[in-house]
Amino acid sequence: MTAMKESKCKCRMQLWGMLGCILLATACKEANEQPLAGGSYETMKVTVSDQELNTAYSATIRGRQDIDIYPQVSGTIQELCVAEGEKVRTGQTLFIIDQVPYRAALNTAIANVKSAQAALATAELTYESNKELRKQNVVSDYTLRTSENSYLTAQAGLAQAEAQEVNARNDLSYTVVKSPGNGVVGTLPYRVGTLVSPSMAQPLTTVSDNSSMYVYFSMTENQLLALVRQYGTLDSALVQMPDLQLQLNDQSVYEEKGRIETISGVIDRQTGTVSVRAVFPNGKRLLHSGASGCVLMPSTYTDCIVIPQEATVKQQDKIIVYKVVDGKTTSTLITVADVNDGRTYIVTGGLNVGDEIVSKGAGLVREGMTVK
């Protein structure tokens, strides 16, 4: 009797187990057949419009001409004639280096010139006299030749003394360090009494011509190719491209607009970019050499599809949007123009006018989700 009871219990347990598996399989099948639970998402109808986008490029600002000022002679600084940040003109005195040893060297050179002039005059008289005496056979040919050589030596001695005088005058003039161009004086790391020399590592100062400023930035190879295709040639692009804006480090936009002046013809092998130089006027001296910012380059598109970037999901190098078809989401791969203002995309493929897409929160959407 006990064995029969145990057998009946085992049969009942197996029956209940089989029934549970059947119920579980049925529930899973029904769950798979049901659409994913969705929610309320903002959607938009795809239309075409004209759009102007600004592509931002990181940039560095430099003076039109930054000239490092080095001394050409050694000596101690006797006088500082300018202050940091002061505007200077071409030829204006910046520093005066101790002139005493160079004045003495010049006086010595002048005295040597006078001595050489006297020696030349004496040698000339001797030579001319020996020429006359030789005609009368009073002196030998050797004596005449010797006096001629002395005369030529005296001429060379005078030329050498005059060259030394020129060098001495130049050295003396170099003690007055002048500005080679118009601009603004940079920092002044050396003060009165400091010993300076031409071999010093740090310049006396830098004179920066900031009447207009050069702004340097880089453009990718694809952006360069798109630019050339848009305008036909690189030279045409430089002429026809619209004015640029400059966003400063405090996120404000500089009031003056600039233009691209040159584009490098060589692509950097390491970065795959080309160097671009733009010029911006700087009448109010708001821009400073060494500053940084962003160049904003406008690009105009007509009859194009524009969608917000928050309507997309980026997976590696692919961009996906979710179309809404019969109330359910369908992922769609799109292509966009190579411009990026951080807010919108210009769609070049994958969407058509009239398509409905999820316009906000696309990162939370999944394939086949029901969207209200």
C-alpha positions in Angstrom: 0.0 0.0 0.0 2.8 2.4 0.8 4.5 1.8 -2.5 1.3 2.4 -4.4 0.8 5.8 -2.6 4.4 6.8 -3.4 3.8 6.0 -7.1 0.6 8.0 -7.2 2.4 11.1 -5.6 5.2 10.9 -8.2 2.7 10.8 -11.1 0.9 13.8 -9.7 4.2 15.8 -9.4 5.2 15.0 -13.0 1.7 16.0 -14.1 1.9 19.4 -12.3 5.4 20.0 -13.7 4.3 19.4 -17.3 1.3 21.7 -16.8 3.6 24.4 -15.4 6.0 24.2 -18.4 3.0 24.4 -20.8 1.6 27.5 -19.0 5.1 29.1 -19.0 5.7 28.5 -22.7 2.2 29.9 -23.5 3.0 33.1 -21.5 6.3 33.6 -23.2 4.7 33.2 -26.6 2.1 35.7 -25.8 4.7 38.1 -24.4 6.7 37.8 -27.6 3.7 38.4 -29.8 2.8 41.6 -27.9 4.5 44.9 -28.9 7.0 46.5 -26.6 5.5 48.8 -24.0 6.0 52.4 -25.2 5.3 55.9 -24.0 4.8 59.4 -25.0 7.5 60.9 -27.2 7.7 64.1 -29.2 7.6 63.4 -33.0 8.0 65.6 -36.0 7.1 65.5 -39.7 10.2 65.7 -42.0 10.1 68.9 -44.2 12.6 70.8 -46.3 13.8 74.3 -45.6 16.7 76.7 -46.1 19.3 76.5 -43.4 22.5 78.2 -42.4 24.8 76.4 -40.0 27.9 77.5 -38.3 30.7 75.0 -38.0 33.0 75.7 -35.1 36.8 75.2 -35.4 39.2 75.6 -32.4 41.5 78.4 -33.2 44.6 80.2 -31.9 45.1 84.0 -32.2 48.4 85.5 -33.2 49.5 89.1 -34.0 50.0 89.9 -37.6 53.7 90.2 -36.8 55.2 89.0 -33.5 58.8 90.1 -33.4 61.1 88.9 -30.7 63.6 91.6 -29.7 67.2 90.4 -29.0 70.2 92.5 -28.3 73.0 92.6 -30.9 75.7 93.5 -28.4 76.5 92.6 -24.9 76.2 94.9 -21.9 74.1 96.0 -19.0 70.7 97.7 -19.6 71.0 101.3 -18.7 67.5 102.5 -19.5 64.0 101.0 -20.2 62.2 103.4 -22.5 58.8 101.7 -22.8 56.3 100.0 -20.6 54.5 96.6 -21.0 51.5 96.9 -23.3 52.6 100.3 -24.7 52.0 101.0 -28.4 55.2 101.7 -30.2 56.2 102.9 -33.7 58.8 101.7 -36.1 62.2 103.1 -35.0 61.1 104.0 -31.5 63.7 103.3 -28.8 62.9 100.4 -26.5 66.2 99.9 -24.5 69.5 101.5 -24.1 72.5 99.3 -23.3 75.7 100.6 -21.6 77.4 102.7 -24.3 80.7 103.5 -22.6 82.9 100.6 -23.9 81.4 101.0 -27.4 82.1 104.8 -27.5 85.7 104.0 -26.4 86.0 101.4 -29.2 84.7 103.9 -31.7 87.1 106.5 -30.6 89.9 104.0 -31.0 88.7 103.0 -34.4 88.6 106.7 -35.5 92.2 107.2 -34.2 93.3 104.1 -36.1 91.8 105.5 -39.3 93.6 108.8 -38.9 96.9 106.9 -38.3 96.3 104.8 -41.4 95.6 107.9 -43.4 98.9 109.4 -42.3 100.8 106.2 -43.1 99.2 106.1 -46.5 100.1 109.7 -47.2 103.7 109.0 -46.3 103.9 105.8 -48.3 102.4 107.7 -51.3 105.0 110.5 -51.1 107.8 107.9 -50.9 106.4 106.0 -53.9 106.0 109.1 -56.0 109.4 110.3 -55.1 111.0 107.0 -56.0 109.3 107.0 -59.3 110.9 110.3 -60.2 114.3 109.2 -58.9 114.0 105.9 -60.8 113.6 107.9 -64.0 116.9 109.6 -63.3 118.5 106.2 -62.3 119.2 107.5 -58.8 117.5 104.6 -57.1 117.2 101.0 -58.1 114.2 99.2 -59.4 114.1 97.2 -56.2 113.7 100.4 -54.2 110.9 101.5 -56.4 109.1 98.2 -56.1 109.5 98.2 -52.4 108.0 101.7 -52.0 105.1 100.7 -54.2 104.4 97.7 -52.0 104.5 99.9 -48.9 102.0 102.2 -50.6 99.7 99.3 -51.4 100.1 98.0 -47.8 99.2 101.5 -46.5 96.0 101.5 -48.7 95.0 98.1 -47.3 95.7 99.3 -43.7 93.4 102.3 -44.2 90.6 100.2 -45.6 90.9 97.8 -42.7 90.9 100.7 -40.2 87.8 102.2 -41.9 86.0 98.8 -41.7 86.8 98.7 -38.0 85.4 102.1 -37.6 82.1 101.0 -39.4 81.9 98.0 -37.0 82.5 100.2 -34.0 79.8 102.7 -35.1 77.4 99.8 -35.7 78.1 98.3 -32.3 77.5 101.7 -30.7 74.2 102.1 -32.6 73.1 98.6 -31.4 73.3 99.8 -27.8 70.1 101.7 -28.7 67.5 98.9 -29.2 64.7 100.2 -31.5 61.4 98.7 -32.5 61.5 97.1 -36.0 57.8 97.8 -36.6 54.6 99.2 -35.2 52.9 97.2 -32.5 52.4 96.6 -28.8 55.2 95.8 -26.3 55.0 92.4 -24.6 56.4 91.5 -21.2 59.7 93.0 -20.0 61.5 90.2 -18.1 64.8 92.2 -17.8 65.3 95.4 -15.8 67.9 98.1 -15.5 71.3 96.7 -14.6 70.7 93.3 -16.1 73.6 91.9 -18.2 72.3 90.9 -21.6 73.9 89.4 -24.7 73.0 88.2 -28.2 73.2 84.6 -27.1 70.5 84.9 -24.4 67.6 82.4 -24.6 64.7 84.7 -23.7 64.2 87.9 -25.8 64.2 91.4 -24.2 60.6 91.7 -25.2 58.2 90.9 -28.1 56.6 93.6 -30.3 53.3 92.4 -31.6 51.6 94.1 -34.5 47.9 93.7 -33.5 46.2 96.2 -35.8 44.7 93.1 -37.3 45.1 89.6 -36.0 45.8 86.2 -37.6 43.5 83.4 -36.5 44.8 79.9 -37.2 42.6 76.8 -37.3 42.6 73.3 -38.9 40.2 71.8 -41.4 39.8 68.1 -42.1 40.5 66.6 -45.6 36.8 65.9 -46.1 35.9 69.4 -45.2 38.5 70.8 -47.6 37.2 68.5 -50.4 33.6 69.6 -49.8 34.7 73.3 -49.9 36.5 72.8 -53.2 33.5 71.0 -54.7 31.1 73.7 -53.5 33.1 76.6 -55.1 34.9 74.9 -57.9 38.5 75.7 -57.0 40.4 76.6 -53.9 41.1 80.1 -55.2 37.4 80.6 -55.9 36.6 79.4 -52.4 38.9 82.0 -50.9 37.2 84.8 -52.9 33.5 83.7 -52.5 33.4 82.2 -49.0 31.3 84.2 -46.5 32.7 86.2 -43.7 33.7 84.3 -40.5 32.8 85.0 -36.9 35.1 84.5 -33.9 33.8 83.1 -30.6 36.1 84.3 -27.8 37.2 82.2 -24.8 34.4 83.7 -22.7 31.8 82.4 -25.2 31.0 85.9 -26.5 31.1 86.5 -30.3 33.6 89.1 -31.5 31.9 92.1 -33.0 34.1 92.3 -36.1 34.0 89.6 -38.9 37.0 88.2 -40.6 37.9 86.4 -43.8 40.0 83.4 -44.7 43.2 84.6 -46.2 45.2 81.4 -46.9 44.6 77.6 -46.9 47.7 75.4 -46.7 48.2 73.2 -49.8 49.7 70.4 -47.7 47.8 67.9 -45.6 49.4 67.0 -42.3 50.1 63.3 -42.4 49.7 62.8 -38.6 46.5 64.7 -38.2 44.9 64.6 -41.7 44.2 68.3 -41.6 45.2 71.4 -43.4 46.1 74.7 -41.7 43.9 77.7 -42.4 44.6 81.3 -41.6 41.9 84.0 -41.3 42.4 87.7 -40.5 40.3 89.8 -38.2 40.5 93.6 -37.7 41.5 94.6 -34.2 40.9 98.4 -34.0 39.8 98.3 -30.4 42.7 96.0 -29.3 40.3 93.4 -27.9 42.2 90.5 -29.4 45.6 89.6 -28.0 48.3 87.5 -29.4 48.4 84.0 -27.8 44.6 83.9 -27.0 42.3 81.1 -28.1 38.8 80.9 -29.4 36.6 79.2 -32.0 36.1 80.2 -35.6 32.5 80.0 -36.7 32.2 79.2 -40.5 28.7 79.6 -42.0 27.4 77.1 -44.5 24.1 77.7 -46.4 21.9 74.9 -47.6 18.7 75.3 -49.7 15.7 72.9 -49.7 17.4 70.6 -47.3 16.1 68.3 -44.5 17.0 69.6 -41.1 16.5 67.5 -37.9 17.6 68.1 -34.3 20.6 66.2 -33.1 18.6 64.9 -30.1 16.4 63.0 -32.6 19.4 60.8 -33.5 21.4 58.1 -31.9 25.1 57.8 -32.8 26.7 54.3 -32.9 30.4 54.6 -33.7 30.4 56.2 -37.1 26.7 55.6 -37.9 23.7 57.9 -37.1 20.3 56.4 -36.6 16.8 57.9 -36.3 13.6 56.2 -35.4 10.7 56.5 -37.8 7.2 56.1 -36.5 5.3 53.8 -38.9 1.7 52.7 -37.8 2.5 53.8 -34.3 5.6 51.7 -33.9 9.3 52.7 -34.1 11.6 51.6 -36.9 15.3 52.4 -36.8 16.7 54.0 -39.9 20.3 54.7 -40.9 20.8 58.3 -42.2 23.7 60.3 -43.6 24.4 63.9 -42.8 26.4 66.8 -44.2 29.9 67.3 -42.7 28.9 70.4 -40.7 28.1 70.4 -37.0 26.7 73.3 -35.0 26.0 71.1 -32.0 22.2 71.4 -32.4 21.0 70.2 -35.8 22.0 67.9 -38.7 21.5 68.4 -42.4 20.3 65.1 -43.6 21.6 64.0 -47.0 20.1 60.5 -47.1 17.8 58.1 -45.3 14.8 60.3 -44.8 12.1 61.6 -47.1 9.7 64.5 -46.9 6.6 63.5 -44.9 8.4 60.8 -42.8 7.5 61.0 -39.1 10.4 60.6 -36.6 10.9 60.7 -32.9 12.3 64.2 -32.4 13.4 64.1 -28.7 14.7 61.3 -26.5 15.7 59.0 -29.3 18.3 57.4 -27.0 15.5 55.8 -25.0 13.6 54.4 -27.9 13.9 50.8 -29.0 13.0 49.0 -32.2 9.2 48.2 -32.5 8.3 50.3 -29.5 4.7 51.7 -29.5 4.8 55.5 -29.5 1.9 57.7 -28.5 
